[in-house]
Structures are given as C-alpha cells and as structure tokens.
Amino acid sequence: MPSDTLSSHDIQLEFEYESGERATLIERSVQQEIGEIEGDRTRTTIVRDGSIVKIHVEADDLVALRAGLNTWCTLIEVAERCSER
C-alpha cells in the first residue's frame, strides 16, 4: 500500500474480526476520517480484506508516525466499542 510519495517511516496495522460484516462496519466507521484528521506529515490508507481491516500510516518523522498510530488505534477502539452496542 505504499504511496508514490517518499516517507521516512511507515507502519501497517491489521485488525481481525469474527466476520466480514463486523470488519465492514469498523472500516466504514473510521474510513470517513481519512482526509479529516491527516496533517502535512502523515498519510493514511484503509482497506478491508475479508474479516481484516488494514490501516497503513506513512509519516515524515517518528513523532508524526507515533501521533498517527495513536490516533488510528483510538479511532478503531471507539468504533469497536460502539459496534458492540
């Protein structure tokens, strides 16, 4: 999933769910944040592959990567909690 731009640092997170339906719900919940919370130093893509949601974060530096990682993990956590209700 790397983009055409060069970045110094990147990470791919994978979240596996019990069904493709739950993964779709989680993906759709966080997908809308793409472009809304990204800064000049990070880029993020989200894809779903069956029951797995993959988030790829690219950053220009480690501080931006850590911030992006924290942001997306928190968004996933909130989406998971909300989908359990």
N, C-alpha and C positions, 0 to 999 in steps of 0.2 A: 503493500500500500504506500510506498514512499511517493512523495510528490516530486514535481520537476524542480522544485527549489532545493537548494542545499541547506541542510541543517546540521548543526554540530551534534545534536543529541536527539534520541527518539526512544519511545517505548511503545509496546503493544500490550494492551490489557485484554484478557479474554474472560468472559463471564458465562458459565454454562448453567442452563436452566433445565427443569424437568420436562419441558415441552417447547416446541417451536412457537406455540401460541403465547406462552409467557415471555419468551425471548422477543417476540414481535412487539408485545406490549411495552417491555422495557426499552427496546430500541426506539420505538416511536415516542416514548416519553422524553428521552434525552436527545434525540435527533434534532428536535426543534431548537436546541441551544447552540447548535453549530452556527457560527457567524454572529451570535448574540453576545457571547462572552469571550471570544478569542481576542487576543491582543496582537500587537505587531510582532511579537516574539514567539508565538506559538501557532500551530496549525493542527487541526484535528479532523479525523475521518472516523465514521462509524459504519460498520456493516454487520449484517446478521447472516450467519451460516447455519441454517437449521436451528438448533437449540442453543447456539453460541452467539453472543454479542461481542464483537471485536472493536476496540477503540484504539486507534493509532494516534499518538501525540508526538509531534515534532516540535523542537524548540531550538532557539538560537544559543541558549546557555542553560546551565544546570538549574539556576534559580527559576527560570521560566518553566523548565520541564517539571520541577517539583511542584510549582504552583498549578500547572496544568493537570498533573497527576492527582493532586489533592482535589481539585475542582471536579474532575470527571468521576473519581471514586465516590465523592459525596453525592453527585447527581444520580449515579447508579444506585447508591444506598437508599436515597429518598424514593426513587422510582420503585425499588423492590418493596419497601415498607408500604407505600401507597397501594401497590398492586395486590397486597395480601388482604386488604380490607374488603 
